[in-house]
Amino acid sequence: MNNARTNPFNTWAMHGALILYTLIALFPVFVILINSFKTRKAIFREPLALPDAESFSLIGYQTVMKQGDFFLYFQNSMIVTVASLFFVLLFGAMAAFALAEYRFKGNTLMGLYLALGIMIPIRIGTVAILEMMVAGGLVNTLWALILVYTAQGLPLAVFILSEFMRQVSDDLKNAARVDGLSEYAIFFQLVLPLVRPAMATVAVFNMIPIWNDLWFPLILAPAEESKTLTLGSQVFIGQFVTDWNAVLSALSMAILPVLVLYVIFSRQLIRGLTSGAVK
Amino acid sequence: MQRARTRWHIAVFLAPAVLVYTAIMIFPLFNTLRLALYSKVDQERIYVGLDNFRTLFFDPIWSEQFWNALGNNFWFFIVHMLVQNPIGVALAAILSHPRLRFAALYRSAIFIPTILSFVIVGFAWKLILSPIWGIAPSMLDFVGLKSLFAPWLGREEYALTTLALISVWQFVGIPMMLIYAALLSIPEEIIEAGEVDGITGISAFWKIKLPLILPSVGIISILTFVGNFNAFDLIYASQGALAGPDFSTDILGTFMYRTFFGFQLQLGDPHMGSAIASGMFAIILIGVCVYLFGIQTRMRRYQM
């Protein structure tokens, strides 16, 4: 319709800029992945070449499998992430429902209190958290991490979910009350299924920071049996820093699960980010 | 009215979240501020008032490290504001162009670094910039700029800026997405009204769209601020807890970690660590307040 908006030169320039930046964004990941499948010689001789029949090698992966307990780390990360998300969603939705549904004294104040944690990072309190976990005997257990990530995720979860719960129709809930459903039944059977898309958004927002966190695993759960994948790969790479095959393979193995999760959830994540859920 | 009955279900709904949040987040936060006023003498915890802060700010050994970390942290933040946010806005402006093909594909690809952990990002760049491997020098050679190469992460004068740029590379996706969302929410009529007045293309961006998305730019700035003053992982993963070379990449997060957890020969001191944490808390609080009262309230008049 309008010439000014579809100038072919502009279109080319726009694609050029985007392609350039996409290359910058993907290049390091690409270099790590292709070199993890090459022999040590090939890694240094032609770092940018794809692995071929002659340079292909899985030696790095073999070292990683032999030396590091990556399956255990992966399992720990999985347990911590899934359990934390479960508690964030359950507790967050319950509190959000109370704030959105009922009028009671201190409602606004409670909302503000819970919202404090959106801006203040939980890391500031690490010294006291560590002391508490030591006193409670939770150091080097996955529970320490699950508790911390649950507390960390709750403020934003309550904030986003209560916004969505305010939109659930009152008539629906009142009809259920007339039918004799308890408040708990209304929450679990009626409201929760209706806010499922918002729950998914909250889950995706929380998933990546929990999975990638290095600070709390390092301080609260550095023992071999409670290491997460992020901490495990950090320690492994630190030890094998001169074994380039092993380092590149360990990096690739750490990248892959996140990439798979991203491919599965990227639509949800991007929809969440762009729907203004974090405004 | 139901006033007569106590509505227990409200308490039941609120209790788990409030308990966990209070016990693991709010209580330790204040407890950390309190611990900063104590010190350990002969295995016993005694109240020392503001002594720890006096040591932190005025004892030459401590204050030199503290101001170094604080200054580095500000530089880290400034690089993000000057590089990450403008690139994010520019990418979002291009992506939000109507009838641009493959927009979803570009968007997803550019967001990939943001989902990777600091450990991956730190080591991947360390390898790429390593003079031993030689990917960076040979690529610079390809465009005829090999003479510009230096072991950036190993030089005191470049290391911090290099790490800040790596962090920018990683997080550019977040401002891009938020600005993109803000740009899409601008009503088409406003753009069309501008076109009628002859404001199109780049000038439409500067004169119409940018003022309308300023609130989002404000949100991004405060998110960047809080994120940067609480950063730790990238520096630790790529330079270690000593934030080398010679503490030139030390920021408040790594300084606090070393102080309270101990490292190599240095014993951990939870009370000095708490004092540093209190400093970080104060800085973040000031930043958030400046944003809430100084910036956000003033921006409201632009909102549609």
Interface residues (C-beta under 8 A of the other chain):
Chain A: N2 A4 R5 T6 N10 T11 M14 H15 A17 L18 Y21 T22 I24 A25 L26 P28 V29 V31 I32 I43 F44 P47 L48 F87 L90 F91 G92 M94 A95 F97 A98 L99 Y102 F104 M110 Y113 L114 L116 G117 M119 I120 P121 I122 R123 I124 G125 T126 V127 A128 I129 L130 E131 M132 L147 V148 T150 A151 Q152 L154 P155 V158 S182 E183 Y184 F187 I208 W211 N212 D213 L214 W215 L218 I219 T230 S233 Q234 I237 W244 V247 L248 L251 A254 I255 V258 L259 L261 Y262 S266 L269 I270 L273 T274 S275 G276 V278 K279
Chain B: R7 H9 I10 V12 F13 L14 P16 A17 V18 V20 Y21 A23 I24 M25 I26 F27 P28 L29 N31 T32 L35 I87 A90 L91 I94 L95 H97 P98 R99 L100 F102 A104 Y106 R107 S108 A109 I110 F111 I112 P113 T114 I115 L116 S117 F118 V119 I120 V121 F123 A124 W125 L127 I128 W133 G134 I135 S138 W169 V172 I174 M177 L178 Y180 A181 L184 S185 E195 T200 G201 S216 I219 I222 V226 N230 F232 D233 Y236 A237 G253 M256 Y257 F260 F261 P270 G273 S274 A277 M280 F281 I284 L285 V288
